[in-house]
Every structure is written in structure tokens, then in C-alpha cells.
């Protein structure tokens, strides 16, 4: 069976299509809740568990580490158990991890359970693009838009509701604030269960995929990885440092928090719009140019008129963060088959999240060395420069299969 034939065979319709779409969207809601519920309650966590500032710093960097490490082993799990079983299992582990860390009595148990809680996000990051490519090959942009919008909504809801829920629960309320999302992760498992009854060969999991060493020798895979990493690094800097920037430039703490929160809200419509638009275009270069320009203009504005134009700069930043759903969409658009999409997704995000994790860290180092914001913004401009170069190549009308050295990829079930 050819890759094209296998992909056509994997297309589904009727009730099963809607069930799979529901499962994908509910999974999207849970991809970031384990991350965004921690930040707003970090002070309460430190006090309740006796967590030192150093361990708190480790906790805030744990997501990108887990996304990179767990994401890199996901293809092996998929080869063994199948895509849908792996996603369902990861969501179940996430639900258990969220509940267990809410009940943790020590810092180290909390950290260990946090790794489990992040499993769903790490696995979903890699598998969902391949599932979309396999079952909705002609609607890639629209379905990616659906689950990235769900991701953005879940991310914003987790951050917005953590503190109110914790305050409602009173003393030790932080446990409910971070643990209540275990129920949502468990709910997301349910639509996957009837889908698991479909045999793997009918589901298309036993397709073909390039070896990871093959992808490492392609310019397109590296361009996508660098594009993903540079845009994600900026996103982590935005969410980690921009509220502090505005406070230091004379904005009140309450207003600085609202400015930072407005970016999360803007990401929701961008997640709906950008993938749908990108899926209709042969090349996504215009989108890369426009959204990168939004970031550059925002950074220039923040340096020159941080208080007077604060809301405008955050509007531009929110538009620029549409580069994240664009990066996820391009993973599916730059591969012909679902199997290659899965391998490419693991490669791109494994490298990309490692790069992303260095962004906030470098800003902290530069702030400590220089005492100002000039050097951190120089880093942001440098990230934009790299992003536009690699993004221009990655957004072209090309496929990673055409750059692979091996003309005959090995069957995915035989890849070790």
C-alpha cells in the first residue's frame, strides 16, 4: 500500500469522524493546564510545601524539559501501541498526576507527579499533528485551528481560574486550584475509548516513516525546528518576563498583570484564524512576515514608549504569538504522509522545546549582568532575525520527503 493510498484509507466519516474530532479538541484543552495553573499559585505552593526559590525555578522550567524528553520517546510508544492508545493513556496518566500532585505532602513528590501531569501535553504535542494529517488530510488547517484554539482556551482558563478556585477553597486551597483539572483530563479520555476498538492496521498506524537520522539530514526539518524553537522562546519570555518589564517602567502591578493576561486572550482568536488561513495557502511566507513584523514593532514600541503605548504593544505581541499555531500547522503541511508528520513533529518539537527553554533563562542572565532591558530586547530582536530566515525556508511550498537521503523509508513497525 502506498503512502497516498494508506492516507486515503485512513480518512473517516460520519459519527466516527465527529467522535475523533471531539477527542482531539478535548485533548487540546488539556495540553497546557498542568503548566498554566502553577504560575499564579507559585507563592502558595512555596509556602505550603516549603519550596525553596531554586526548586521553584526548577518547577517553572520542568514543562519544556518534559515536552522535549517525553516528546522524543513518543514515536517509539506509537509504534508499539498506536497513536490513539498512546494519547488516551497519556491523558489518563495526566489526570492521575494532576490529582496526585494536588495531594502531595513533599516538594519532591510534587515534582515527580508534575512529570506525570505533563505527560498528556508532551504526547499530544507530537501525536495530534500526525492524527490530523492521517484522518483529515484535506482539512489540516481547519482541524489544527480547532485543537490549537482549544489549547489556547484551556491555557487561559487554567491561568485565570487557578487563584479564584484556590481562594474559594480557603486554607490549602492551592491544592484544589491545581487539582481540579484532573477531572477535565479524565473527561478527555472518554471519547478515545470507543476509537481504540478499531484495529491498528485499519487505523493507519502501521504506515511508513523516515528514520530520525534521515530527518536530521534535511534542511527543512532543521528549519522547522529552529522556527518552532525561536517563536516558542519568545512566547515563554513574553509570559515569564513582560509583566515584570511593565512594572519596572512605571505601570502598576494590577495593570501589568492585565497587560500580560491580554496576550493570552488574543492567542485564542489567532489560534482559530492562522491555521485555517495557512491551510489554504501554497506558501505561508506572507503570514511569517506579517506576524514577525508585529513582534518587531511591539518590541521597538516597548523600548521607546512602554507606558503610553502599552496596550498597543501587547496587541501586536498577541498577534505575533499566532506564530505558534502556524508552526504546528506547518509540521503537517510540510509532510506528505501521516507517518512522516509524526516523525517530523517529534523531531521539530524535541529540538524546539530545548531551544525555547533557554529563552527565559537567557533573559534572566542578561538582566542580572546588565541590570537593564536593552540586552534582553537585543536577544528578542536576534530571535526574530533567526525566525524570519528559517521561517522563510520552512514556509515554502516543499515537502520533507523530497530532502530525505533514503528513497525507500523503512516500515514504521520495523524502525528501532
N, C-alpha and C positions, 0 to 999 in steps of 0.2 A: 504494500500500500504506500503510495507517495505521500509526502507531507501535505500537499494540497488536498488529495483525496481524504486523508485522515482528518484534516481540518473540516472539510465539508461534512464528513460523517459525524463529527462532534457537535455540529450545530443542533440545537434543540428547539423545540417549540411548545406551544400550549402551556399547560399547567406547570410542567417541569421547568420551563424557561422562567416563568414568574417565580417559582419557588427558589431557583438558583439565584435569580436577581435579588430576591428578598434576603437570602442568606449572605450574598456579597455585601449588600448595603448595611445589614445589621453588623456584619464583621467590621465594616468601615467605621461604624460608630465607636467600636471598642479598640481601635488601633492605637489611640493615644490617651485614653482615660487613665491608664496606670501611670502616665507621665504627668499630665497636667493637674491632677488632684494633689500632688505632693508639694509643689512650689508655694501655693497660697497657705499651706498649713505647716510649712517647714519650721517656723518658730515653735509651734505647738508640739511638733514631732521631737524637736531637740529637747524641749523641756520635759515632755512625757517619757522619753526613753533615755534621757541623759546623753544625748548625742552630741559629740564634740563638733566644732566647726569643720575640722578636717574630714570627719566622717560624713558630715552634711555635704561637703564638696564632692566626696565620692558618690554620694547618692544622686546628686544632680548630674553627674557625668555617666552614671550607670546606664541610662537608656541608650545612648549612642553606642556604648560598648556592646550591650546586648543585641542591638539591632545589627551591628556588624558581625559579631561572632555567631549568634544564633541564626542569622540570615544566611551565613556562609554554609552552614550544615543542613539547611532546609532542603536543597536539591537531593541530598542523599536520603532524607526521610521520605521525600516524594517518590523516589524510585522504589523504595521499599513498600510504602503503604498507599500511595496515591494522593493526589492533590486534595481532594475533598476530605478524606480521612485525616490528613495532616492538619488542615485548617480547623476541623471540628475538635480534634484532640488538643490543639494549641489553645483554642478558646476555653475548653474545659480546664486546662492547666492554668490559664489566666484567671478564670473565675476562682479556682481554689487558691491561687497565690494571692489574689486581692483580699479574699476573706482571711487567709492565714496571717498575712502581714498586718491586717487590722487588729488581730488578736495577739500579735507578738509582744512578748514581755522583755525582749532584749534587742539591742541595736543590731547584732549580727544575725539574729533570726529574721529581723525586719529586712535586712539587706538580702538575705538568701531568698526569702519569699518574694521580694521585689523582682528578682531574676525570673521567678516563675510567672509573676504578674505581667512581665514584659514579653512573655513568650508569644502571645497572640499577635502583638504588634510586629514583632520580628518576623514571624512566619507569614503573616498577612501581607507585609510589605513585599515579600518575594513572590508569593503564590498568586495573589489576586491578579496581577497583570497577565500571568500565563492563563489563568482561568478565563479571563475576559477574552483574550486572544483566541482561545480554543473554542469557546461556546458562543461568542458574539463577535466573530471576526469582521463583520460588516458594520458593527455598531460600537467599535472600540472606544471612540471618543465619548459617545453618549454614556456608556456604562462606566467608564473611568470617571466621568463627571459625576455620576450618581454616587459612587463609593467615596470619591475624594471630598465631595460635599458633605456626605455623612461623616467622614473623618473630621472635617473642619468643625462641623456642628458638635460632634462628641467632644472634640478638643476644647471648644469654647464652653460647652456646658460643664465639663469637668472642672475647669478653672473657675467658672462663675458660681457654681453651686457648692464647692467644697467648704468654703467658710460659712455660708448661711446654714448648711446642714450641720456642720460641727457646732455652731452656736446654739442651734435648736436642741441638740442632744446634751448640752451642758458640759459638765466636767468629763474629761476624756472623750469629748465629742469628736476629736480628730479621727478617732477610730471609725466612727460612722461615716465621717466625711470622705474617707478614702476607701472604706469597705463596701459602701452601698452599691458601688459599680460592679461588684461581683455578680449581682442579680442580672444586670444587663448583659454581662459576658455569658452567663448561663443561658439566658434567653436566646442569644445569638447562636448557640449550639443547636437549638431545636430544628430549624429548617434544614440543617445539614443532614440530620439523621435519616430521613427518607431517601435522600440523594445517595447515601452510602450503599443502598441496596443495589445500585447499578454497578455491574462488573467493571473492573478497571479497563479491560480491553474495549468495552463499548464506550467507556467514558473518555477514551483517548489518551490516558496517561502513558500507555506504553507506546510512545512515539519515538522520534529521534531527536537528539540534542548534541550540540558540539561539546567536546571536552573543554574543561576550563582553561587548559593550556592553549587551546585554539583561540578562544576569545581574548586571551592575554596578548595575542599577536595581531589583533585587529585594531586599527586606528579608531574605528567607530565605537567599539566597546570602551576604550580609554577616554574618548571624547565625552561619551555619555556619563562615565564615572566621574570625570572631573567637573562636568556641568552639574551633575547631581550634588557633588560634594561642595562646590563653591556656592551654589544657591542655598543649600541646607546650612552651611556655615553662617551665612548672613542671617538666615531665619533664626538660628539659635542665638546669635548676637543680638538681634532685634528684641527677642523675648527675654533675654537674660540681662541686657545692659541698658536699653533705651529709656526705661523708666528712671533709672539712676542718672542718666545723662540729663534728662529734663529737670530733675530735682536740683542738680548741681548748677544748672543755668538759670535758676530762679523760679521755676514752676513749683507750685505747691505739691505736696506728696499725693493728695487726693486727685488733683488734676493730672499729675504724671501717671498715676495708675489708670485713669480713664483713657489717656492717650495711648498707653500700651495695650489696653483692652480693646480699643477701637480697631487695632490691626487684626486681632483675632476675628472680630466680627466681619471685617472686609474680606478675609480669606474665604468665607463661606460662598458669597456670590462669585468670586473669582474661580473657586473650585468647580462651580457649576458651568461657568461660561467658557473658561480656557480650554478644557479637554474637548468640549463639543466643537468649538471653533477649530482647534488643531486637527481633529479627526477629519475635517472636511478639506484640508489643505494638503497639497502635494509636498510643500516645504513649510516648515514652521518658523523660518527665519524672521519674517516680519514680527511675529509675536515675541521672539527672543529680543529683537532690537527695541521694541516699544517698552517691554517690561523692564529690561535692563536700564533703559533711559529713565524710567520712573525712579528706580533705585538711585541712580547717579544724581538726578535733580533733587531728590529728597535729602541725600547726604550733603550736597552743597548748601541747600537751604538750612539744614540743621546747624551747619558751621557758621553761616552768615546771619541768620535771623531766627535763632532757636525758639524764642518765646513768641514773637509776633506771628510767625507762620506755622506754629506747632501743629495745628490741625491739618493744614495743607500738606505738611511733610509726612504726617502719618497716613494721610490718604494716599499719597504717592507710594509710601512703603507698602501699604496694604495691597495696592495694585501690583507692585513689584513681586510680592510673595506669591503671585499667581504662577511664578516660575516653578514652584514645587509640583502642582498638578500637571504642568506642562512636561516636566521631567518624567513623571510617571507615565504620561501618555506616550511620550516618545519612545520609551522602552518597548511598548507594544507595536508602535508604528515602524520601528527600525528592524523588526524581525518578521520573517515570512510565516513561521510556524509557531504554535503554542509551546512546543518543547524548547525551541531556541529562545523564545521570550522568557521562559522560566529560568534558563541558564543565564541569559543576559541580565535579568532582574537581580539574580543573586550576585553576579559579578559587579554590576554597577552599584548596588546598594551596599554591598560588603565594603568596597573601597570608599564609596561616597560618604558613608556614616563615620568612618575613621577620620576622613578629612573634615567633616562637619564638626566633630568633637573638638578639633583643635582651634576652631574659631573663637568661642567664648574664652578659652584658656589663654590664647594669644592676646586678646583684648585686656584680660586681667594683668598679664605680664607687662604689656606696654603701658597700661595705666600706672602700674607700680613703678616702672622705670622712669617714665617721663612726667607723671603727675598731672597730665592733661589729656585732652581728647584728640589732639592733632594726629598722633601716631595711630590710635585705633581707627580713625577715619581714613588714614592713608592705607591701612590694611583693607578696609572696606572697598576703597577705590581699586586696589590691586585685585581683590576678589572679583570685582565687576569686570576688570580688564581680561582676566583669565576666562571668566564666564562667557564673555561675548565671543572670544576667539574659539573656544571649544564648542560653544553653543551653535555658532555659525556652521561648523562642520557637522555636528550631531543633528542639526535640524534640516540638513539637506535631504533630497529625495534619494535615499540609498538604503541598502539592507546589509546587516552584519554578515549574513551567509555569503555574500559576494566577496568578503575580505578574508574568509576562513582559509587557512592553508590546505586543510584536508577537503577534497571534493566529495568524500563519502563519509559523513559523520557516523559514529558508532551508535547502535541502538541504545536507547537510554537505559534499558534493563541490564545492559552489559557494561555500562560505564562504572568504573571503580575509582 
